[in-house]
């Protein structure tokens, strides 16, 4: 579970795959986050078996875990692995970054298919931490390069959506003044290395914060037609997810990241204890999401949006 993602979820463990099995078997662009903070969770080998039996091709875990990484050997599941830090240590100490890569990546490669290393999750708005993201990314990248893996395992960071200062209409998307000096070198690095920006994108929170102006159908991919037209780009939007992702693309354009892809490193819908938080709504959102992401967005039609659903299990 994201260390600072406080989803109000039911205490009972609910297997996401039980809601999504028919859709996920066709979901080459979709992964699922595997958090470990719930009670009475199945052992890692059993969880990996669930991913394989439901043909889920991608997984995110929020910290290295020897039991999980060992269970992933030979599974052919692409892995997004977080490097949670301490980021100041990874940033200041190249030897520490090399040791992190040696212990958590090289010890399992190539049996485990590492796809991305996310250096920090939602740290970019934290004073005293955010400034270490970029140098830590460089040191992790250098450690991978020393092993000849810089072309196969991409290094990025996962940011929260409210790193944007403006997001509506999508063409107005731009990073906040607080984030700008931090994101510019990161985006330059991503463009140079062919890596995506990882972003946690939750239409649920936008809807729950403003249900008067945002229709539930727009938030859940069930609007029968376009709901709004961007007055600057002329692009029409039929769902909130696309509008949010395109706002990120427009923001990246403004900092030299037109060629940088967006990977949605978290999204989902809570099942309990929040406004419109029900199992039915979660199933509707997640199922429609899986069916939609391969189509791209109005700004980038036909370009699939790689997406990770939060989460495999309901967590504490």
C-alpha positions in Angstrom: 0.0 0.0 0.0 1.2 3.5 -0.7 2.7 4.8 2.5 0.6 7.9 2.5 -2.5 6.6 0.6 -5.3 6.5 3.3 -8.1 4.8 1.4 -11.1 4.2 3.7 -11.5 0.5 3.0 -13.4 -2.3 4.6 -11.5 -4.4 7.1 -12.3 -7.7 5.4 -9.8 -8.7 2.8 -11.4 -8.5 -0.7 -9.6 -10.0 -3.6 -9.6 -7.5 -6.5 -9.2 -10.2 -9.0 -12.6 -11.6 -7.9 -14.1 -8.4 -9.2 -12.1 -8.1 -12.3 -11.2 -11.6 -13.5 -13.1 -11.4 -16.9 -11.6 -8.1 -17.8 -8.1 -8.6 -16.5 -7.5 -11.7 -18.7 -7.6 -9.2 -21.6 -5.6 -6.5 -19.9 -2.1 -6.3 -21.4 -1.7 -2.7 -20.3 -3.0 -3.1 -16.7 -1.2 -4.2 -13.6 -2.3 -4.5 -9.9 -0.6 -3.2 -6.8 0.3 -5.8 -4.3 0.3 -4.2 -0.9 1.1 -6.2 2.3 -0.6 -4.2 5.1 -3.8 -6.3 5.3 -4.6 -9.0 7.9 -4.5 -12.7 7.0 -3.2 -12.2 3.5 -2.2 -15.3 1.5 1.5 -16.1 1.3 3.4 -14.5 -1.6 3.6 -17.7 -3.7 -0.2 -18.1 -3.6 -0.6 -14.4 -4.6 1.7 -14.8 -7.5 -0.3 -17.8 -8.5 -3.4 -15.7 -8.5 -1.8 -13.1 -10.8 -0.7 -15.9 -13.2 -4.0 -17.8 -13.2 -5.9 -14.5 -14.0 -3.2 -13.5 -16.6 -2.4 -10.2 -14.8 0.9 -9.2 -16.6 2.1 -6.5 -14.3 2.6 -5.9 -10.6 3.6 -3.1 -8.3 5.1 -3.6 -4.9 6.0 -0.7 -2.5 9.2 -2.0 -1.1 11.6 -4.8 -1.7 10.4 -8.1 -0.1 12.5 -11.2 -0.3 9.5 -13.6 -0.1 7.7 -11.7 -2.9 10.7 -11.3 -5.1 11.6 -15.0 -4.7 8.0 -16.0 -5.6 8.2 -13.9 -8.7 11.1 -15.8 -10.1 10.2 -17.3 -13.5 6.6 -15.8 -13.4 7.1 -13.5 -16.4 5.2 -10.8 -14.5 6.6 -7.3 -15.1 7.4 -5.6 -11.9 7.3 -2.0 -10.8 9.4 -1.9 -7.7 9.5 1.0 -5.3 12.8 2.2 -3.7 11.3 3.9 -0.7 14.5 5.2 0.7 15.8 6.6 2.9 16.1 8.9 -0.2 18.7 11.1 1.4 21.0 8.1 1.8 20.4 6.9 -1.7 21.1 10.5 -2.9 24.2 11.1 -1.0 25.9 7.7 -1.0 26.6 6.1 -4.4 27.7 3.0 -2.6 24.4 2.7 -0.8 22.6 3.0 -4.1 24.8 0.3 -5.6 24.2 -2.0 -2.6 20.4 -1.4 -2.9 20.5 -2.4 -6.6 22.7 -5.4 -5.9 20.5 -6.7 -3.1 17.1 -6.0 -4.5 17.6 -6.2 -8.3 20.7 -8.0 -9.4 20.1 -10.8 -6.9 16.9 -11.7 -8.8 17.6 -10.6 -12.3 16.8 -11.9 -14.9 14.5 -14.4 -13.2 12.4 -11.5 -12.0 11.3 -9.1 -14.8 11.9 -5.7 -13.3 10.3 -3.0 -15.5 10.5 0.2 -13.4 12.2 1.4 -10.2 10.1 4.1 -8.6 12.5 6.2 -6.5 10.1 7.5 -3.8 6.3 7.4 -3.8 4.4 10.8 -3.4 7.5 12.5 -2.0 7.7 15.5 -4.3 5.6 17.8 -2.0 7.5 16.9 1.1 10.1 19.6 2.2 13.3 18.0 3.4 12.7 14.9 1.3 11.7 16.1 -2.2 15.1 17.5 -3.0 16.7 14.1 -2.7 14.5 12.4 -5.3 16.5 13.4 -8.4 20.0 12.7 -7.1 18.7 9.3 -5.7 17.3 8.5 -9.2 20.7 9.3 -10.7 22.5 7.0 -8.3 20.1 4.2 -8.8 20.4 4.7 -12.6 24.2 4.7 -12.4 24.1 1.5 -10.4 21.9 -0.2 -13.0 24.1 1.2 -15.8 27.2 -0.4 -14.2 25.4 -3.7 -14.5 24.4 -3.0 -18.1 20.7 -2.8 -17.3 19.9 0.9 -17.9 18.1 0.1 -21.1 16.0 -2.7 -19.7 15.0 -1.3 -16.3 13.7 2.2 -16.3 14.2 4.6 -13.3 11.5 7.1 -12.4 9.6 8.4 -9.4 5.9 8.2 -8.5 4.2 11.5 -7.8 0.8 12.5 -6.6 -1.7 14.2 -8.9 -1.8 17.3 -6.8 1.7 18.1 -7.9 -0.1 19.9 -10.6 -1.0 23.5 -9.7 -3.6 23.7 -12.5 -5.4 20.8 -14.2 -8.7 22.2 -15.6 -9.2 22.4 -18.5 -6.6 19.8 -19.3 -4.7 22.2 -21.7 -4.1 24.4 -18.6 -2.3 21.6 -16.9 0.9 22.7 -15.2 3.1 21.8 -12.3 2.8 23.9 -9.2 5.3 26.5 -8.4 6.5 24.4 -5.5 7.1 21.4 -7.7 8.6 23.2 -10.8 12.2 23.5 -9.7 12.1 19.8 -8.6 10.3 18.3 -11.6 12.3 20.0 -14.3 15.6 18.0 -13.8 13.5 14.9 -13.3 11.6 15.3 -16.6 14.9 16.1 -18.4 16.3 12.8 -17.0 13.2 10.9 -18.0 13.3 12.3 -21.5 17.0 11.5 -21.8 16.6 7.9 -20.6 13.3 7.1 -22.3 11.6 6.6 -19.0 8.0 7.5 -18.1 6.7 9.7 -15.3 4.8 7.6 -12.8 1.7 9.4 -11.4 -1.0 8.2 -8.9 -4.3 9.3 -10.5 -7.6 9.0 -8.6 -10.8 10.3 -10.3 -12.6 9.1 -7.2 -11.1 11.9 -5.1 -11.9 14.6 -7.6 -15.5 13.3 -7.8 -15.9 12.9 -4.0 -14.6 16.5 -3.5 -17.0 18.0 -6.0 -20.0 15.7 -6.7 -22.1 18.8 -7.6 -20.0 19.6 -10.7 -18.6 16.2 -11.5 -21.1 13.5 -12.5 -20.6 9.9 -11.2 -20.9 8.6 -14.8 -18.1 10.9 -15.9 -15.9 9.6 -13.1 -16.7 5.9 -13.9 -16.4 5.8 -17.7 -20.2 5.4 -18.2 -21.1 8.8 -19.8 -22.9 8.1 -23.0 -21.1 10.8 -24.9 -18.6 13.7 -24.5 -19.2 15.7 -21.3 -16.9 18.7 -21.9 -14.8 20.3 -24.6 -11.4 21.9 -23.8 -11.8 25.5 -25.1 -8.0 25.8 -25.9 -7.2 22.4 -27.4 -10.7 21.6 -28.8 -10.4 18.1 -27.4 -13.6 16.5 -26.1 -13.7 14.4 -22.9 -16.1 11.6 -22.1 -14.4 10.6 -18.8 -12.5 12.2 -15.9 -9.6 9.7 -16.1 -8.6 10.9 -19.6 -9.0 14.6 -18.6 -6.6 14.0 -15.7 -4.0 12.1 -17.7 -4.1 14.7 -20.5 -3.6 17.5 -17.9 -0.4 15.7 -17.0 0.7 15.5 -20.6 0.1 19.2 -21.1 2.0 19.9 -17.9 4.9 17.8 -19.2 4.9 19.6 -22.5 5.5 22.9 -20.6 8.7 21.6 -18.9 10.3 19.9 -22.0 8.6 16.5 -21.5 6.5 16.2 -24.7 8.2 12.8 -25.4 7.8 11.5 -21.8 5.1 9.0 -21.3 2.7 8.9 -18.3 2.3 5.7 -16.5 -0.6 5.6 -13.9 1.2 4.0 -11.0 -2.0 3.9 -8.9 -5.7 4.3 -9.4 -8.8 2.7 -8.0 -12.0 3.2 -6.1 -12.7 2.6 -2.4 -15.2 0.0 -1.4 -16.5 1.4 1.9 -16.5 4.2 4.4 -16.4 7.1 1.9 -18.7 9.0 -0.3 -19.9 6.8 -3.1 -17.5 4.1 -1.9 -19.2 0.8 -2.6 -18.2 -2.5 -4.0 -20.5 -2.0 -7.0 -18.9 1.4 -7.8 -15.4 0.0 -7.3 -16.2 -2.8 -9.7 -17.7 -0.4 -12.3 -14.7 1.9 -12.2 -12.1 -0.8 -12.3 -13.8 -2.9 -14.9 -14.3 0.1 -17.2 -10.8 1.3 -16.6 -9.3 -2.0 -17.8 -11.4 -1.9 -20.9 -10.5 1.7 -21.6 -6.8 2.3 -21.1 -5.8 0.6 -24.3 -7.6 3.2 -26.3 -5.4 6.2 -25.2 -6.6 9.7 -24.4 -8.0 12.5 -26.6 -4.5 14.1 -26.6 -2.8 10.8 -27.4 -5.4 8.6 -29.1 -4.4 5.0 -29.7 -1.5 5.2 -27.2 -2.3 2.9 -24.4 -2.0 4.2 -20.8 -0.1 1.7 -18.7 -2.0 1.6 -15.4 -1.7 -0.1 -12.0 -4.9 -0.7 -10.0 -4.8 -0.2 -6.2 -4.9 -2.7 -4.8 -4.8 -6.5 -4.9 -6.3 -6.7 -1.4 -8.2 -4.3 0.8 -5.7 -3.2 3.4 -5.8 -1.8 6.9 
